[in-house]
C-alpha cells in the first residue's frame, strides 16, 4: 500500500517532470529515496542526450548508484511520475530496487501492469514491490497539457510513441501523383494517429468518389482514375488506411483489427460529411468498404467494385487468397514494388518504387503482416458478422447504381470470386472485364474511370 510520505516524494518527481517539459522533453521525472532521504533525481532527456535510454528512471538509477558506490540499490525506493516501460522496469529489477512507486498509468507501454507486468514475473530472481496511482491525476494532467501545447504550437499531429511515420522525403517526385496531402488526427478511433487523405475537386460537387485501397497499396493506386473523375467536375476523396501510405503506422501488428479500421472509416466519412458518394473499392477497400453504406445508405448513390470480396466467414476462402496469405507469412519482407511489377509489366521502375515508399523498413510494415490473417475466415471472426449484414444489405436493401470491373488475370480475387459477389449486389449489371489486368486493376484504371463516369451519369 502507498505510504504517508509517498505524495511528498512524488511531488519532487513532478518537479523533475516539469523541468523536463521546460526543456522540450516528455514530462517524466523520478527520484530515488533511501532511509528517508532523496539520494538521486532524474528527468527525461532522450532528445538532449541523443540517447534512447535516457529515461527519467534510468538517469535516476545511474545517479543513485554513483552516489552509493554500488550498482545494487538495496533498500531504495524509486518514485516516477509515469508507469515505467519494459526497459526501465528491467533496470529497476537488475538494480535490486526494493520498491517502485509510480503516478500515472501508461496504457501504451507500461510494464508494471498496464501492458505487461515484469514485476510480477515469478521466474525472475528478484521481486520488487510496486505501488501505482500516487498523485495520478496531477501526473496525467502534466502529460496532457504538454502534448496539448505541442499541438497548439504548430504541430497539430504529433507522432504517438507506439507508431512510426514515413518521412515526407520518401514521397518526393512520385510519378503521376501531384496532389497535396491532407491530414486528420482527431477522429475518436484514431486516438491521435495521423490519417492521410486526398481531397480534390469542388466540395459542393454533385458527385463524390470515395476511393478505398487495399493491402499493400495506398492512395497512389488511384492516380490513373482520379484525373478522369476530376475532369467530370466531381470531388475525389482517397484516404490511406492507417498503416499504409502517408498515414501513421502502428508499431505492433496487433494494433490492426477489422472492427477498428472499419470504425476509422465510418468516422472519417461522418467527419467530412460526404453525400452523393460513389464508393470505389478493391481488395481490402472492399472487405471494409462494402460494410459501410448499410450504416448510412442516404450518403451513397453508387458503388464501383473491383477485385474484392466480403469476408462473411461462412464460405471457404479462395485457394488464391490462401496462397497469398501463406506467402505473406513465409516472406514478410516481400518487395511491394516487385509484386506490382509482376502483374503490371507496363509500370515504370519509378512507379513500382512508389509502392515501396511507405515502407522503408520492417518497423513500418506491421499492417502488411497483419492484414492477410485479418480476413474473416470463420463465422465468429472479427468482422464476419458485419460482413454478413452487409451481404444482406447489398442483396435486399441497396437502392443505388452499381458497376463491377474485373481484372481477369487476378489469381487471388479474380472472376469466379467476383461473379459470386455480383450475385449479392442488387441490380449489378454484367461486369466490365479487363483481360490484361491483374489484382491491382486500378493500374488499368483510366478506362474503368471513363466507363464509370458514363455509367453513373445516366
C-alpha positions as CSV (number, residue, x, y, z in Angstrom):
1,X,0.0,0.0,0.0
2,X,1.2,3.6,-0.6
3,X,2.9,5.1,2.5
4,X,2.2,8.5,4.0
5,X,5.3,10.0,2.6
6,X,4.7,8.9,-0.9
7,X,2.9,12.0,-2.1
8,X,5.7,14.2,-0.8
9,X,8.3,12.3,-2.8
10,X,6.0,12.2,-5.9
11,X,5.8,16.0,-5.7
12,X,9.6,16.1,-6.0
13,X,9.4,13.8,-9.0
14,X,6.8,16.1,-10.5
15,X,9.2,19.0,-10.1
16,X,11.7,17.0,-12.2
17,X,9.0,16.3,-14.8
18,X,8.2,20.0,-15.1
19,X,11.8,20.7,-15.7
20,X,11.9,18.1,-18.4
21,X,8.9,19.7,-20.1
22,X,10.6,23.1,-19.9
23,X,13.5,21.6,-21.8
24,X,11.2,20.2,-24.5
25,X,11.3,16.6,-23.3
26,X,8.2,14.5,-22.5
27,X,7.5,15.4,-18.8
28,X,8.5,12.4,-16.8
29,X,10.5,12.8,-13.5
30,X,11.9,10.4,-11.0
31,X,13.6,10.4,-7.5
32,X,15.4,7.7,-5.6
33,X,14.9,7.6,-1.8
34,X,16.9,5.6,0.8
35,X,16.3,5.7,4.5
36,X,14.0,8.7,4.2
37,X,16.5,10.8,2.2
38,X,16.5,11.7,-1.6
39,X,19.8,10.4,-2.9
40,X,19.2,11.0,-6.7
41,X,16.9,12.6,-9.2
42,X,16.3,12.1,-12.9
43,X,14.2,13.7,-15.7
44,X,13.5,12.6,-19.3
45,X,16.4,13.6,-21.6
46,X,16.4,11.3,-24.7
47,X,16.4,14.4,-27.0
48,X,19.1,16.4,-25.2
49,X,21.4,13.4,-24.7
50,X,20.7,11.8,-28.1
51,X,20.1,8.7,-26.1
52,X,17.0,6.4,-26.3
53,X,17.8,5.0,-22.9
54,X,17.8,8.4,-21.2
55,X,14.5,8.0,-19.4
56,X,14.0,9.7,-16.1
57,X,14.2,6.4,-14.2
58,X,17.4,5.2,-15.8
59,X,19.1,8.6,-15.1
60,X,17.9,8.5,-11.5
61,X,19.2,4.9,-11.1
62,X,22.6,5.9,-12.5
63,X,22.9,8.8,-10.2
64,X,21.8,6.8,-7.2
65,X,24.4,4.0,-8.0
66,X,27.1,6.6,-8.3
67,X,26.1,8.2,-5.0
68,X,26.1,4.8,-3.2
69,X,29.2,3.5,-5.0
70,X,27.3,0.3,-5.8
71,X,25.2,-0.8,-8.7
72,X,22.9,-2.6,-6.3
73,X,20.4,-0.3,-4.8
74,X,19.1,-2.4,-1.9
75,X,16.6,-0.7,0.3
76,X,15.9,2.1,-2.1
77,X,12.5,3.3,-3.4
78,X,12.2,4.8,-6.8
79,X,9.4,7.3,-7.5
80,X,8.4,8.1,-11.0
81,X,5.5,10.2,-12.5
82,X,4.7,7.7,-15.2
83,X,4.4,3.9,-15.1
84,X,7.8,2.5,-16.2
85,X,8.4,0.9,-19.6
86,X,9.9,-2.5,-20.1
87,X,13.5,-1.1,-20.4
88,X,13.2,0.9,-17.1
89,X,11.4,-1.9,-15.3
90,X,14.3,-4.2,-16.2
91,X,16.8,-1.7,-15.0
92,X,15.0,-1.5,-11.7
93,X,14.9,-5.2,-11.2
94,X,18.6,-5.5,-12.1
95,X,19.5,-2.8,-9.5
96,X,17.5,-4.6,-6.8
97,X,15.4,-1.6,-6.0
98,X,13.1,-2.6,-3.1
99,X,10.1,-0.6,-4.1
100,X,8.7,1.3,-7.1
101,X,6.0,4.0,-6.8
102,X,4.5,5.5,-10.0
103,X,1.9,8.1,-10.7
104,X,0.0,7.9,-14.0
105,X,-0.6,4.6,-15.7
106,X,0.8,4.1,-19.3
107,X,-1.7,2.1,-21.4
108,X,0.7,2.1,-24.4
109,X,4.0,0.9,-22.9
110,X,3.5,0.4,-19.2
111,X,5.3,-2.7,-17.9
112,X,4.0,-2.6,-14.3
113,X,0.6,-3.9,-15.1
114,X,-0.9,-1.8,-18.0
115,X,0.5,-3.7,-21.0
116,X,2.5,-6.4,-19.1
117,X,3.9,-6.8,-15.5
118,X,7.5,-7.6,-15.3
119,X,7.5,-7.1,-11.6
120,X,5.1,-10.0,-11.2
121,X,7.1,-12.4,-13.3
122,X,7.9,-15.3,-10.9
123,X,10.8,-16.6,-13.0
124,X,12.9,-13.5,-12.3
125,X,15.2,-13.8,-9.3
126,X,14.3,-10.5,-7.7
127,X,10.9,-9.3,-6.6
128,X,10.2,-5.6,-6.3
129,X,7.1,-4.1,-4.6
130,X,5.1,-1.9,-6.9
131,X,2.5,0.7,-5.9
132,X,0.8,2.8,-8.6
133,X,-1.6,5.7,-8.8
134,X,0.1,8.2,-6.4
135,X,-0.9,11.7,-7.5
136,X,-2.0,10.1,-10.7
137,X,-4.3,13.0,-11.7
138,X,-1.5,15.5,-11.3
139,X,0.9,13.3,-13.3
140,X,-1.6,12.7,-16.0
141,X,-2.6,16.4,-16.2
142,X,1.0,17.4,-16.7
143,X,1.4,15.0,-19.7
144,X,-1.9,16.1,-21.2
145,X,-1.0,19.8,-21.0
146,X,2.4,19.1,-22.5
147,X,1.0,17.4,-25.6
148,X,-1.9,19.8,-25.9
149,X,0.6,22.7,-26.0
150,X,2.7,21.0,-28.7
151,X,-0.4,20.6,-30.8
152,X,-1.3,24.3,-30.4
153,X,2.2,25.4,-31.2
154,X,2.2,24.3,-34.8
155,X,2.2,20.5,-34.6
156,X,-1.4,19.5,-34.8
157,X,-0.5,15.9,-35.5
158,X,2.2,14.8,-33.0
159,X,3.5,11.3,-33.6
160,X,2.4,8.8,-31.0
161,X,5.1,6.8,-29.2
162,X,3.7,3.5,-30.4
163,X,3.7,4.5,-34.1
164,X,6.0,5.4,-36.9
165,X,5.7,8.0,-39.7
166,X,7.3,7.6,-43.1
167,X,9.5,10.7,-43.8
168,X,7.9,13.1,-46.3
169,X,11.1,12.9,-48.4
170,X,10.1,9.3,-49.2
171,X,7.3,10.7,-51.3
172,X,9.2,13.3,-53.3
173,X,8.6,13.4,-57.0
174,X,6.2,10.5,-57.3
175,X,5.2,10.0,-60.9
176,X,1.6,10.8,-61.6
177,X,0.8,11.9,-58.0
178,X,0.7,15.7,-57.8
179,X,-1.9,16.2,-55.2
180,X,-1.4,17.9,-51.8
181,X,-1.6,15.8,-48.7
182,X,-4.3,16.4,-46.1
183,X,-4.3,15.0,-42.6
184,X,-6.7,14.2,-39.8
185,X,-5.8,13.0,-36.3
186,X,-8.9,14.0,-34.2
187,X,-11.2,11.1,-35.1
188,X,-12.0,9.3,-31.8
189,X,-11.0,5.9,-33.2
190,X,-7.6,7.3,-34.3
191,X,-6.7,8.3,-30.7
192,X,-4.2,10.7,-32.1
193,X,-2.8,8.7,-35.0
194,X,-2.5,10.8,-38.2
195,X,-4.6,9.7,-41.2
196,X,-3.7,11.0,-44.7
197,X,-6.2,11.5,-47.4
198,X,-6.5,13.3,-50.8
199,X,-9.5,15.7,-51.2
200,X,-9.6,17.1,-54.7
201,X,-12.3,18.8,-56.7
202,X,-15.2,21.1,-55.6
203,X,-16.5,20.5,-52.1
204,X,-20.0,21.1,-53.4
205,X,-19.6,18.9,-56.4
206,X,-22.8,16.9,-57.3
207,X,-20.9,13.6,-57.0
208,X,-18.1,12.4,-54.7
209,X,-15.9,9.4,-55.5
210,X,-14.7,7.7,-52.3
211,X,-11.7,5.6,-53.3
212,X,-10.6,2.9,-50.9
213,X,-7.4,0.9,-51.5
214,X,-6.2,-2.5,-50.1
215,X,-3.1,-4.2,-49.0
216,X,-0.3,-3.5,-49.7
217,X,-1.3,-0.4,-51.7
218,X,-2.2,3.2,-50.8
219,X,-3.9,6.1,-52.5
220,X,-1.2,6.1,-55.2
221,X,-3.2,3.2,-56.6
222,X,-5.9,5.6,-57.9
223,X,-3.6,8.1,-59.7
224,X,-4.9,7.0,-63.1
225,X,-8.6,7.2,-62.1
226,X,-8.6,10.5,-60.1
227,X,-7.9,12.8,-63.2
228,X,-10.9,11.3,-65.0
229,X,-13.2,11.9,-62.1
230,X,-11.9,15.5,-61.6
231,X,-12.3,16.2,-65.3
232,X,-16.0,15.3,-64.9
233,X,-16.3,18.1,-62.3
234,X,-16.5,15.7,-59.4
235,X,-14.9,15.6,-56.0
236,X,-12.5,12.7,-55.1
237,X,-11.6,11.5,-51.6
238,X,-8.9,8.9,-51.3
239,X,-7.7,8.0,-47.8
240,X,-4.7,6.0,-46.8
241,X,-5.7,3.3,-44.3
242,X,-3.8,3.5,-41.0
243,X,-0.5,1.6,-41.5
244,X,-0.3,2.5,-45.2
245,X,0.8,5.3,-47.5
246,X,1.3,8.6,-45.7
247,X,-0.8,7.6,-42.7
248,X,0.8,6.8,-39.4
249,X,1.9,3.2,-38.9
250,X,1.4,1.5,-35.5
251,X,4.4,-0.5,-34.5
252,X,2.5,-3.5,-33.3
253,X,0.8,-6.0,-35.7
254,X,-1.9,-6.5,-33.1
255,X,-3.0,-2.8,-33.3
256,X,-4.8,-3.7,-36.5
257,X,-8.3,-5.2,-36.4
258,X,-11.2,-5.3,-38.8
259,X,-13.5,-3.5,-36.4
260,X,-11.1,-0.7,-35.7
261,X,-10.3,0.0,-39.3
262,X,-14.0,0.0,-40.2
263,X,-14.7,2.4,-37.3
264,X,-12.0,4.8,-38.5
265,X,-13.6,4.8,-42.0
266,X,-17.1,5.4,-40.6
267,X,-15.9,8.3,-38.5
268,X,-13.9,9.7,-41.5
269,X,-17.0,9.7,-43.7
270,X,-19.0,11.4,-40.9
271,X,-16.3,14.0,-40.3
272,X,-16.2,15.0,-44.0
273,X,-20.0,14.8,-44.1
274,X,-19.9,13.1,-47.5
275,X,-23.0,12.8,-49.6
276,X,-23.8,11.7,-53.2
277,X,-21.0,9.2,-52.8
278,X,-19.9,6.6,-55.4
279,X,-18.0,4.1,-53.3
280,X,-14.9,2.8,-55.2
281,X,-13.4,-0.3,-53.7
282,X,-10.8,-3.0,-54.4
283,X,-9.1,-5.7,-52.2
284,X,-9.4,-4.6,-48.5
285,X,-11.0,-1.4,-49.8
286,X,-14.0,-3.7,-50.5
287,X,-13.7,-6.0,-47.5
288,X,-14.0,-3.0,-45.3
289,X,-15.8,-0.5,-47.6
290,X,-18.7,-2.8,-48.6
291,X,-19.7,-2.9,-44.9
292,X,-20.0,1.0,-44.7
293,X,-23.1,2.0,-46.7
294,X,-25.6,0.0,-44.6
295,X,-24.9,2.3,-41.7
296,X,-26.0,5.4,-43.6
297,X,-27.5,4.5,-47.0
298,X,-28.6,8.0,-47.7
299,X,-24.9,9.1,-48.2
300,X,-24.4,6.7,-51.2
301,X,-25.6,6.9,-54.8
302,X,-23.4,4.2,-56.4
303,X,-20.7,1.6,-56.0
304,X,-17.8,0.7,-58.3
305,X,-16.5,-2.8,-57.3
306,X,-13.1,-4.1,-58.5
307,X,-11.5,-7.4,-57.5
308,X,-12.6,-7.8,-53.9
309,X,-15.0,-9.8,-51.8
310,X,-16.9,-9.9,-48.5
311,X,-15.4,-11.7,-45.6
312,X,-18.6,-13.3,-44.2
313,X,-16.8,-16.3,-42.5
314,X,-19.4,-18.8,-43.7
315,X,-17.8,-19.7,-47.0
316,X,-14.3,-21.0,-47.6
317,X,-11.6,-18.5,-48.5
318,X,-10.4,-18.9,-52.1
319,X,-7.4,-21.0,-52.9
320,X,-5.7,-18.0,-54.4
321,X,-6.1,-16.0,-51.2
322,X,-4.9,-18.8,-49.0
323,X,-1.7,-19.0,-51.2
324,X,-1.3,-15.2,-50.8
325,X,-1.7,-15.5,-47.1
326,X,0.9,-18.2,-46.9
327,X,3.3,-16.2,-49.0
328,X,3.0,-13.2,-46.7
329,X,3.6,-15.4,-43.6
330,X,6.7,-17.1,-45.1
331,X,8.1,-13.9,-46.7
332,X,7.0,-11.0,-44.5
333,X,9.7,-8.7,-46.1
334,X,8.5,-9.2,-49.7
335,X,9.2,-6.4,-52.2
336,X,6.0,-4.5,-52.7
337,X,7.1,-2.8,-55.8
338,X,8.2,-6.1,-57.3
339,X,4.8,-7.5,-56.5
340,X,3.1,-4.7,-58.5
341,X,5.6,-5.1,-61.4
342,X,4.9,-8.8,-61.7
343,X,1.2,-8.2,-62.5
344,X,1.7,-4.9,-64.3
345,X,4.7,-5.1,-66.7
346,X,3.7,-1.8,-68.2
347,X,4.6,0.1,-65.0
348,X,7.8,2.1,-64.8
349,X,10.6,1.5,-62.3
350,X,9.7,4.8,-60.6
351,X,6.0,3.7,-60.3
352,X,7.0,0.4,-58.7
353,X,9.2,2.3,-56.3
354,X,6.3,4.5,-55.3
355,X,4.6,1.5,-53.8
356,X,7.7,0.7,-51.7
357,X,7.9,4.3,-50.5
358,X,5.7,4.0,-47.4
359,X,7.6,1.0,-46.0
360,X,11.3,1.9,-45.6
361,X,12.0,-0.9,-43.1
362,X,10.3,-3.7,-41.2
363,X,9.1,-1.5,-38.4
364,X,6.8,0.3,-40.9
365,X,5.3,-3.0,-42.2
366,X,3.1,-4.0,-39.3
367,X,-0.1,-3.6,-41.4
368,X,1.4,-5.7,-44.3
369,X,1.9,-8.5,-41.8
370,X,-1.4,-8.1,-40.0
371,X,-3.9,-7.7,-42.9
372,X,-3.7,-11.2,-44.5
373,X,-4.6,-13.1,-41.4
374,X,-7.2,-10.4,-40.6
375,X,-9.5,-11.5,-43.4
376,X,-12.6,-13.1,-41.6
377,X,-12.3,-16.8,-42.1
378,X,-14.8,-18.2,-39.6
379,X,-18.4,-17.2,-38.5
380,X,-17.1,-15.7,-35.3
381,X,-14.0,-13.9,-36.8
382,X,-13.8,-10.2,-36.2
383,X,-15.7,-8.5,-39.0
384,X,-17.6,-11.6,-40.1
385,X,-21.0,-10.6,-38.6
386,X,-20.8,-7.1,-40.1
387,X,-19.9,-8.6,-43.5
388,X,-22.9,-10.9,-43.4
389,X,-25.1,-8.0,-42.5
390,X,-23.6,-6.1,-45.4
391,X,-24.3,-9.0,-47.8
392,X,-27.9,-8.9,-46.8
393,X,-27.9,-5.1,-47.3
394,X,-26.5,-5.3,-50.8
395,X,-28.8,-8.1,-51.9
396,X,-32.0,-6.8,-50.3
397,X,-31.8,-3.1,-49.5
398,X,-29.4,-1.4,-51.8
399,X,-31.1,1.2,-53.9
400,X,-28.2,2.8,-55.8
401,X,-26.5,2.2,-59.1
402,X,-23.7,-0.5,-59.3
403,X,-20.8,-1.2,-61.6
404,X,-18.2,-4.0,-61.5
405,X,-14.8,-4.2,-63.2
406,X,-12.8,-7.4,-63.1
407,X,-9.1,-7.8,-63.7
408,X,-9.2,-11.3,-65.2
409,X,-5.5,-12.1,-64.5
410,X,-6.0,-11.9,-60.8
411,X,-5.2,-15.3,-59.1
412,X,-6.5,-14.2,-55.7
413,X,-9.8,-12.3,-56.2
414,X,-10.4,-13.0,-59.9
415,X,-13.5,-13.6,-61.9
416,X,-15.0,-16.6,-60.0
417,X,-14.9,-14.7,-56.7
418,X,-16.2,-11.5,-58.4
419,X,-19.1,-13.2,-60.0
420,X,-20.1,-14.8,-56.7
421,X,-20.0,-11.3,-55.2
422,X,-22.1,-9.8,-58.1
423,X,-24.9,-12.3,-57.3
424,X,-25.2,-10.5,-53.9
425,X,-25.3,-6.9,-55.3
426,X,-28.9,-5.9,-56.2
427,X,-29.2,-4.7,-59.7
428,X,-25.5,-5.1,-60.6
429,X,-25.1,-5.3,-64.4
430,X,-22.8,-7.5,-66.3
431,X,-19.2,-6.8,-65.3
432,X,-16.7,-4.8,-67.3
433,X,-13.9,-7.4,-67.9
434,X,-10.2,-6.4,-68.4
435,X,-8.3,-9.4,-69.9
436,X,-4.8,-7.9,-69.3
437,X,-5.4,-6.6,-65.8
438,X,-4.5,-8.5,-62.6
439,X,-5.4,-8.0,-59.0
440,X,-4.4,-4.3,-58.9
441,X,-6.9,-3.5,-61.6
442,X,-6.6,0.3,-61.0
443,X,-3.3,0.2,-62.9
444,X,-5.6,-0.1,-65.9
445,X,-7.9,2.4,-64.3
446,X,-8.3,5.2,-66.9
447,X,-10.7,3.1,-69.0
448,X,-12.6,2.0,-65.9
449,X,-13.0,5.6,-64.6
450,X,-14.2,6.7,-68.0
451,X,-16.8,3.9,-68.1
452,X,-17.8,4.7,-64.5
453,X,-18.3,8.4,-65.2
454,X,-20.6,7.5,-68.1
455,X,-22.4,4.8,-66.2
456,X,-23.1,6.9,-63.1
457,X,-24.1,9.9,-65.2
458,X,-27.1,8.3,-66.8
